[in-house]
Amino acid sequence: MLAAATPGLLVTLAVGGFIWVLAPITLVLAFLLSGRMTYGRKATRAAFAGVLGLLGLVTLLSLISADGLFSQWWGTLARWACFLSWVTAAAAVLAAYRAVKHGQPDPPRPPRGTFR
């Protein structure tokens, strides 16, 4: 399951799960790395859409309530991103497990520069 979910994706989410200050950045990097998954990519991307949407809502609400202090805004955003990193890691492993169990690999990505 770890190989299907790609180590780069899981390591990036784990770094965000342990180092909360970096969590918003690592969550975006993990989203970019999820495109390299061979199993469960579509479900993982859907989980990322929900997580990043929730994080965007938290960003806006904390921006309103932060009283203009960047550190307070970033702290709220980073704590939520830290929690959501673990949620997304679990969702990615679960999506990869279900796809491997059913033997449904994702179609390969088309080469860059080609249109479908």
DOVO-477094 format. One record per residue (C-alpha): residue in three letters; x, y, z; residue number from 1. Coordinates in steps of 0.5 Angstrom, whole numbers, m for minus. Layout:
! residues N
<residuo->ALA; X->X; Y->Y; Z->Z; num->NUM>
...
This chain:
! residues 116
<residuo->MET; X->0; Y->0; Z->0; num->1>
<residuo->LEU; X->6; Y->5; Z->1; num->2>
<residuo->ALA; X->9; Y->4; Z->m5; num->3>
<residuo->ALA; X->2; Y->5; Z->m9; num->4>
<residuo->ALA; X->1; Y->11; Z->m5; num->5>
<residuo->THR; X->8; Y->13; Z->m7; num->6>
<residuo->PRO; X->13; Y->15; Z->m1; num->7>
<residuo->GLY; X->14; Y->22; Z->m3; num->8>
<residuo->LEU; X->7; Y->23; Z->m2; num->9>
<residuo->LEU; X->7; Y->20; Z->5; num->10>
<residuo->VAL; X->13; Y->23; Z->7; num->11>
<residuo->THR; X->11; Y->30; Z->6; num->12>
<residuo->LEU; X->4; Y->29; Z->9; num->13>
<residuo->ALA; X->8; Y->26; Z->15; num->14>
<residuo->VAL; X->13; Y->32; Z->16; num->15>
<residuo->GLY; X->7; Y->36; Z->16; num->16>
<residuo->GLY; X->4; Y->32; Z->21; num->17>
<residuo->PHE; X->10; Y->33; Z->26; num->18>
<residuo->ILE; X->12; Y->40; Z->24; num->19>
<residuo->TRP; X->6; Y->44; Z->24; num->20>
<residuo->VAL; X->9; Y->50; Z->22; num->21>
<residuo->LEU; X->11; Y->47; Z->15; num->22>
<residuo->ALA; X->4; Y->44; Z->15; num->23>
<residuo->PRO; X->0; Y->49; Z->10; num->24>
<residuo->ILE; X->6; Y->48; Z->5; num->25>
<residuo->THR; X->7; Y->41; Z->6; num->26>
<residuo->LEU; X->0; Y->40; Z->4; num->27>
<residuo->VAL; X->0; Y->43; Z->m2; num->28>
<residuo->LEU; X->7; Y->40; Z->m4; num->29>
<residuo->ALA; X->3; Y->33; Z->m3; num->30>
<residuo->PHE; X->m3; Y->35; Z->m7; num->31>
<residuo->LEU; X->2; Y->36; Z->m13; num->32>
<residuo->LEU; X->6; Y->29; Z->m11; num->33>
<residuo->SER; X->m1; Y->26; Z->m11; num->34>
<residuo->GLY; X->m1; Y->26; Z->m19; num->35>
<residuo->ARG; X->4; Y->21; Z->m19; num->36>
<residuo->MET; X->0; Y->15; Z->m15; num->37>
<residuo->THR; X->m1; Y->9; Z->m19; num->38>
<residuo->TYR; X->m7; Y->7; Z->m15; num->39>
<residuo->GLY; X->m13; Y->11; Z->m12; num->40>
<residuo->ARG; X->m11; Y->17; Z->m15; num->41>
<residuo->LYS; X->m18; Y->20; Z->m17; num->42>
<residuo->ALA; X->m20; Y->18; Z->m10; num->43>
<residuo->THR; X->m14; Y->22; Z->m7; num->44>
<residuo->ARG; X->m15; Y->28; Z->m11; num->45>
<residuo->ALA; X->m22; Y->28; Z->m9; num->46>
<residuo->ALA; X->m20; Y->28; Z->m1; num->47>
<residuo->PHE; X->m15; Y->33; Z->m3; num->48>
<residuo->ALA; X->m20; Y->38; Z->m6; num->49>
<residuo->GLY; X->m24; Y->37; Z->1; num->50>
<residuo->VAL; X->m19; Y->38; Z->5; num->51>
<residuo->LEU; X->m16; Y->44; Z->1; num->52>
<residuo->GLY; X->m23; Y->47; Z->1; num->53>
<residuo->LEU; X->m24; Y->46; Z->8; num->54>
<residuo->LEU; X->m17; Y->49; Z->9; num->55>
<residuo->GLY; X->m19; Y->55; Z->5; num->56>
<residuo->LEU; X->m25; Y->56; Z->9; num->57>
<residuo->VAL; X->m21; Y->56; Z->16; num->58>
<residuo->THR; X->m16; Y->61; Z->12; num->59>
<residuo->LEU; X->m21; Y->66; Z->11; num->60>
<residuo->LEU; X->m25; Y->65; Z->18; num->61>
<residuo->SER; X->m18; Y->66; Z->21; num->62>
<residuo->LEU; X->m16; Y->72; Z->17; num->63>
<residuo->ILE; X->m22; Y->76; Z->20; num->64>
<residuo->SER; X->m21; Y->74; Z->27; num->65>
<residuo->ALA; X->m13; Y->75; Z->27; num->66>
<residuo->ASP; X->m14; Y->82; Z->28; num->67>
<residuo->GLY; X->m8; Y->83; Z->23; num->68>
<residuo->LEU; X->m3; Y->79; Z->26; num->69>
<residuo->PHE; X->1; Y->74; Z->21; num->70>
<residuo->SER; X->3; Y->70; Z->27; num->71>
<residuo->GLN; X->m4; Y->69; Z->30; num->72>
<residuo->TRP; X->m7; Y->67; Z->23; num->73>
<residuo->TRP; X->m1; Y->63; Z->21; num->74>
<residuo->GLY; X->m1; Y->59; Z->27; num->75>
<residuo->THR; X->m9; Y->57; Z->26; num->76>
<residuo->LEU; X->m8; Y->56; Z->19; num->77>
<residuo->ALA; X->m2; Y->51; Z->21; num->78>
<residuo->ARG; X->m5; Y->47; Z->26; num->79>
<residuo->TRP; X->m11; Y->46; Z->22; num->80>
<residuo->ALA; X->m6; Y->44; Z->16; num->81>
<residuo->CYS; X->m3; Y->39; Z->21; num->82>
<residuo->PHE; X->m9; Y->35; Z->23; num->83>
<residuo->LEU; X->m11; Y->35; Z->16; num->84>
<residuo->SER; X->m5; Y->32; Z->14; num->85>
<residuo->TRP; X->m6; Y->26; Z->18; num->86>
<residuo->VAL; X->m13; Y->26; Z->15; num->87>
<residuo->THR; X->m11; Y->26; Z->8; num->88>
<residuo->ALA; X->m5; Y->21; Z->9; num->89>
<residuo->ALA; X->m10; Y->16; Z->12; num->90>
<residuo->ALA; X->m15; Y->18; Z->6; num->91>
<residuo->ALA; X->m9; Y->16; Z->1; num->92>
<residuo->VAL; X->m7; Y->10; Z->4; num->93>
<residuo->LEU; X->m14; Y->8; Z->4; num->94>
<residuo->ALA; X->m16; Y->10; Z->m3; num->95>
<residuo->ALA; X->m9; Y->6; Z->m5; num->96>
<residuo->TYR; X->m11; Y->0; Z->m1; num->97>
<residuo->ARG; X->m18; Y->0; Z->m4; num->98>
<residuo->ALA; X->m16; Y->1; Z->m12; num->99>
<residuo->VAL; X->m10; Y->m5; Z->m11; num->100>
<residuo->LYS; X->m15; Y->m10; Z->m8; num->101>
<residuo->HIS; X->m20; Y->m9; Z->m14; num->102>
<residuo->GLY; X->m14; Y->m9; Z->m18; num->103>
<residuo->GLN; X->m16; Y->m2; Z->m22; num->104>
<residuo->PRO; X->m10; Y->2; Z->m23; num->105>
<residuo->ASP; X->m11; Y->9; Z->m25; num->106>
<residuo->PRO; X->m9; Y->10; Z->m33; num->107>
<residuo->PRO; X->m2; Y->13; Z->m34; num->108>
<residuo->ARG; X->m2; Y->20; Z->m35; num->109>
<residuo->PRO; X->m1; Y->23; Z->m42; num->110>
<residuo->PRO; X->6; Y->26; Z->m44; num->111>
<residuo->ARG; X->7; Y->33; Z->m43; num->112>
<residuo->GLY; X->5; Y->37; Z->m49; num->113>
<residuo->THR; X->m1; Y->33; Z->m51; num->114>
<residuo->PHE; X->m8; Y->34; Z->m51; num->115>
<residuo->ARG; X->m14; Y->30; Z->m50; num->116>
